[in-house]
Amino acid sequence: MHTPSRAPLNATLGVFIGDINMNETQRKILIATACVVALMVIFPPYIVENYRGVTIMAGYGFLFDLPSYAMQSGSSIPSSVDVKTLLVQIFGAAVVGGLAFLAAKR
């Protein structure tokens, strides 16, 4: 009876992402890029828009505690994550990280 051998994790992942051989510098760049993207998601850009859709406040805040805009009447307008800006930032970080990864191939 033949017992199937267990392939190492790298060989298993290689099926999905191809045969990736990276040096130590590339590994550091990959980890740094992932950390930057994680921080972008944890502290995303936010906007506060009034009822007309005009942005009255913007900035960056902790994902689970975004600020709200206090109006003079005592009510407040909640902020929301500016998804468009966040996606552009993530794309930019991925491009820079990818170029640095490829440049460190030597």
Order of alpha helices (4+ residues) and beta strands (2+ residues): alpha-alpha-beta-beta-beta-beta-beta-alpha
